[in-house]
Structure formats: C-alpha cells, structure tokens
Amino acid sequence: MKVSIITVCKNSEHTLERAIQSVVHQTYSNIEYIVIDGGSTDSTKEIINRYLHQIAYFVSEADDGVYQAMNKGIRLASGDWIYFVNSDDYLFDNNVIQDLVDFTSTYIDCNFIYGDHEARYTTGESNIHKPVPPEQMLEEMVSLGECMIQPACFFQAELFRKLGPFNETYKIAADYEWFARLLQDSSLKLCYYPRTLVSYAHGGLSGNIPALFAEVFAIQNSIPLYQQEPWLSKRNQKLQQSFIEKYDLLERTHQLSIKRLHHIEAVEAHVKNLEQQIQTLEAKLAQTTATTSSPVVQIQAEFAALQNKAEALQNRITAMETSKFWQLRTAWFKLKRRIGLPADNE
C-alpha cells in the first residue's frame, strides 16, 4: 500500500528540517513524499534541496494560502492513503506510518483514521490530547471541544474524490469545513486509533483566535444540518455553556490578577522599606567610621613617633658602642669579672 505524505511550507527555515526528517526516517518504505513550497524567501528551499533524493515531488511557487498548497499536493498524490505533515509539526516517532498501515489492514472498513496528538505550546510545555470517539465527533464539532485535528488524521485518498478538496475560501478553518462534510456522510466510516501520531505546534494560523472563530461560525452557519433541530438548540446550548465557562474563567482570572496586584504592591512596599533601612544603616556606618577614624589616626601617629624614638635610641647606642669611652667601660667590666669583684650593672 502506498502512502502519500504532503508537507506544505513557506519561510519555514526554523522548523522544516525536523518535519522532513520525521518523514524520511519512517520505517515504512512505500512512501511518496510531496513538498509544496509557497515561494519561500529564506533558506527553506536550500533545506529541501538537501533531501531531494527522498522527495517524489517538490513544487515551489506562490500560492493563495495553505489550503491551496494542500490541494496541489492532493492532486499530485498517487498513494492509497494521504497524511499531512505541516512544516512546524513532526511525526511522533519513526513507526507512525507503519502502525497506521497495520491499523488499516486490521480494520479494513475504515475510510478515515484519526488519533492522539502531542500539543506543543509556545511556553515550552506540552501534553497529549485525546479526541472523542467517532460517535461523539459531530456534536463535539458544534462545541469546538476535543475534536480531531488535521495533522493527526490519515485520509483515504478516495475521500478527496468523493467529498472534494479543501475549500480555499477559508484561510484558517478549511479543514473544519471538510470534516463537517465527512461527518455528515453516513456511508463513510471513521475510526479512532488510540495512538499519538504527531507533535503539533499550537499557535500557527489557527492561533489567530478572532479570525479562526469568525471562519468556524461562518462554516457552522453554512451547514444545513446545523440549522435544523435538534442541532440548532444544541449549538445554542453549547454557546451559552461556553459563554458561562469563559466568563467564569475571565472573572476568576480578574480576581486572581487583583490578588497578585495587591501582593506585588505589598512586596514593593516591603522592598522600599528595606531600601530605607539599608540607607539608614549605610549612614550610620559612615558616621561610625568618621567618629572612629580620629583615634585610630592619633594612635598611628603616636606609634610612628615611638618608633622614631626607638630608632634614635638605637642609633645612639650604636654610636656609644663605637666610642673610646664605651670601649674602656667594657674592658673595666671584663676585668672585674676576672678578679671576682661584684659586677656593676652593665
């Protein structure tokens, strides 16, 4: 079974190579790798050129967004199944494609397979996301909860001929619209594979929250099923519930920010008090140094004077020892010791 893997990129020099390596290092061999570049102006194309011998198709030209690039890749693909590895994502390990192929061999009636993904955040944190099972997915799409994400999906190639390509009108959420088409077709079987498939970088195009939700709600409003009961009521309930949850989160965040602000103010006051204490201690230290320096200087002066006196006395002694008088005095003391007379103080 041939698997086509498609990577679309533009100016992705910082993340692309890891994505490419996660593909070319797969243990499954029957892979057709397609890279669609949107006319990069950085070193993206140079990185791709290093792997051309492992890439079946490489296209580099200006396009009208990521979904147009993905549709180009779909048209080039000749595999039985298609997987998309975005330029800032990477396959979770080297056995992902092999395991997916094995899964399709076991569950031969699956048309579409989705799995878990590792979510990587700009904070450096990461965790594993597990989507809901297939029977809950359509309702989860309404609430925008734990839905499947395109980088953790394995598409049977025939699906794009049956359902059509991605709608290029949407620049951020076209995969959401395509999933809605998929879920409404009761002839197709979705399968959940409880395995982590990809490491997904949160904060790309879909990180533009206002634009993302504008497209998502426009898509929901364009789906006839979602305009009918009971789906209309479900949408309303989910929106109300989401509003309550978000407002509660906003209020708790606001209260927490107030507490932290008060804590910061208290810490700042404490720091200011410590600074004043330090300034007071420094002033006292300077004053103490000033008051104690005079006696020290006086003692040093007296010591120097005593030292000078001692040196002067030593010089006088030396001079006396060399004089004739001193020589006679020394001889007299020696004579007295010899004859046994009491010695005078020398």
N, C-alpha and C positions, 0 to 999 in steps of 0.2 A: 504494500500500500504506500503510495506516495503522499508525502505531507508537504504542502507549500507553506513556508513561513515568510511573512511580509513585515519589513521594517520600514516605516516612513520617518523621515528626519528633515531637519533644516537647522543649520547652525547649531549642531549638537556635539561639538568637539569635546565637551567635558564628560559626556555620558555615553556616547555612541559605542565606543570600543567595548565597553563591558557588555552592552546589549548584543553586539556582534559575536563576541567570544562565547556568550551563553548559548548561542545558536550553533556555531561551528564546533563546539565541544560536546554536542549531544551524542549520546551513544547510538542512537538510531541513525542509520546511514542513508535511507531513502528520503532525503530532504531536498527540496527545491527552494533555495534561498533567494528572495527578491528584495532588493533595496531601492526605495523610491526617495530621492532627494529633491527638495523643493528649490534648488538653486542656491546652495549654501555659499556664503562669502568668507567663512572662517576655514579652519583646517579639516572640516568634516569630510570632504571628498578625498583628501590625502589619506585619511584614516581608512576610508572604504577601499581605496586603491590597494592597500596592503593585504586585503582579503579577497581580491577579485577572483582568485583561483578557486574560492569556495562559494562564490556568489553566482547564481544562474543568470540573473538579470539585474542590471544596475541602470537606473534612469535618473538623470539629473537635469531638471528643468523647472521653471517657475510654475506654480500651481495656485489654485484658489482655496487653499486650506488643507487640513489634514485628511478630511474625508474624501476629497477629490483624489489625493495621493493614494489613499487606501483603495479606492475604486480602480485606480490604474493598476495597482498590484493584483487585485482580484481578476482583472481582465487578462493579465499575463499568466496567472497561476494555472497550472495543469495538474495539480495534486487532487487527490480524493478528499482530503481534508485541508483546512486552512487555519493557520494560527497567526495572530498579530503580536509581534514583539516591538513595542514602542521604543523610541531611541533613549528614553530615560528610565526604562524598565529593563528587567532581565529575567530569563527563565530561572526558576528557583534552584534547580540543580541539573546535572547532566543527563538525568534519566527521565525528565518530564515527558518528552515526546514518545519515548519507548513505552512508558507507562500508559500514556493516552492511547497509543495504538493497541496495546494489550487490552485496555478497557473496551475499546470498540469491538475487539474480537470476542470479548466475553458478552457484551451487551450489544448485539448486532442490530437491534431495532432503534438504537439512539441516532437521532439526526443532529443533535446539538448537545455538547457536553460543557458543563461549567464546574469550576472548583473553587478552592480557597485561595486567598492571596495574602502575601505579606504587605502590609501598608507601611511605607517609609515616610516619615514626616520631616519637615524642614528643621524641626527641633533636634533631630538625630534619633528620636525614639521610633520604635517600630512594634507592630503587633500583627497577629494573624486574624484575618476577617473570614468568617464563615457565613455564606449566604443561606437564605431559607430554602427549603426543598421546593421542587418544581410546582407542586400543587398550591403553594402559597405565593408564588412569584408574581402573578398578575396583580394580586391585591397589594403586595409589597411595593410594586411599581407605583401604585397610587400614593402610598405614604412615603415613598422615597426612603425606605428603610434599608435593610440588609439585602440589597439587590445584587445580582451578578454584575460583574464589570467586564467590559470587553477584553482587557488584557488577560483575563483568567478564563477565556472561553475558547472552545475548539469547534470550529464551524464545518459541517459537511459542505463541501463545495457546491453541491446541488442546491443548497438553500438560497444562494445568491441568484441562481437562475429562476427559482420558484418565487421568491419574495422580492427580488430586485436588489440593487446595490444600496449603499448608504445614501440618504437624502442629503445632497450637498447644499441645500438651502440652509440647513442648520450647521453652524460652525463649531459648536461645542457639544451638543447633545444628540447628534445624529444617530449614535449607537443606541440611545434610549428609544428613539423613534423606531429603529429597526427591531429592537427587542419587543416592542409593543406589537409590531406586525407578526413576529414569530409566535408570541404567546397567544395571539388570537386565532392561530391556525390549529385547529384541533386534530388535524391529520399528522402533525409533527410531534415527535417525542423528545422531550427534554430530559436529560439525565444529569444528576448531580454526582460528581466524583469527589469524595471527601479526601482530597489531597491538595497540598499547597503547590500551585503551578507557577506562580510568578511573584517577583518582588516589584511592587508597584509604587511609583513615586507620586505621592499626593502633592497637589499644588501646581499642576500644569495648567492647561487651558481650562479644565474643569474647576480650578481654584478660583476663577473669577465668579464669585457667588451670584451677584446680581444678574449678570449675563446668562449664567447657567440656568438659574431658576426661571428667567424670562422665557428661555427656549423650552424648558421642561413643561412649564404651564401652557405654553402655546401648543406643544405637542399633545398634552392631555386634552386640551380643548378641541383638538382636531380629530381625536379618535372617537368615532361614533359610539363605540361600546361604553366609553366613559361618560357619555352624555345621557345614558339611559339608567333607569332604576334597575337594580339597587346600587349601581356603581356611582351614580351622581350623589346619592346620600352618603356612600362610603367616602367619596372624595371630600364632601363637606365635613364629615365627622373627623376624617384624618387631618384636614386643615385646621379645624378647631382644636383638636388634640395637640397638634404640632404647635399652634399658636400659644396654647396654655403652657406647654412644656418650655418653649423658647422664652416666653415672658417670665416664667418662674426662674429659669436659668439666668435671664437678664437681671431680675430682681435680686437673686442670691449673689450674683456677681457684683452688682452695685453695692449691696450691703457689705460684702467681703472687701470691696475696694475702699469703702468708708472706714472699716475697721483697720485696714492696712494703712490708710492715710493717717488715722489717729496714732497708730503705732509708730509710723515714720516721724510724725510730729513729736511724739514723746521721746523717741531716740534722738532726734535733732536737738531737743531741749537738753537732754542729758549730755550730749556731746558738747553743747555750748557751755553747760555748767562745768564740765571737765576742763574745757579750754580756759575758762576763767580761773579755775583752781590752779591750773598749770602756770598761768600768767602770774598769779599771786605768789606761788612758790618760787618762780624764777626771780621775782622782785625781791623776795625775802633772801634768797640765796645771794643775789647781787649785793644786797645790803650787808649781809653777814660777811661776805668776802671783803667788802670795803672796810668794815669795822675791825676785822681781824688781821688785815694786811699790815697795819702800822706797827703793832708789837712784833710781828714777825720780822719786819724790816729793821726795827730797832735792835732786836736780838742778833740779827745777821750782822748789823754794823758793829755791835759790841764784840761779837765773836771775831770779826775781822781785826778789830783793834787789839784784842787779846793775842791773836795770832801774830800780829805785827810786833807786839811787845815781846812775845816769846822768841821770835826770830832775832830781835835786837839783843835780848839777853844771851842767846846762844852765840851770837857774833862777839859779844863782849867776853864771854867765857873763852871762846877760841883765841881771841886776841890776848887775853891774860895768860893762857897756857903757853903762848909763844914768847912771852916777855921774860927778861932775865930774873925779875923778882919771883915769878911763878916757878922758874926752874930752881932757884935757891930754896924756895919753900918746899918744893917736892923732895929735894935732896935732904933737907933737915928732917922731914917725917920718916924717911927711909933709915936715916942714922939712928934715930930714937928707937925704932923697932928692932934694930940690930943689937943695941946695947940693953934692951929690955926695959927702957923707960916707958911710963904710961904715954899712950898716943893721944895727941890732941885731935880735936875734930879737924878732919881734912876738909 
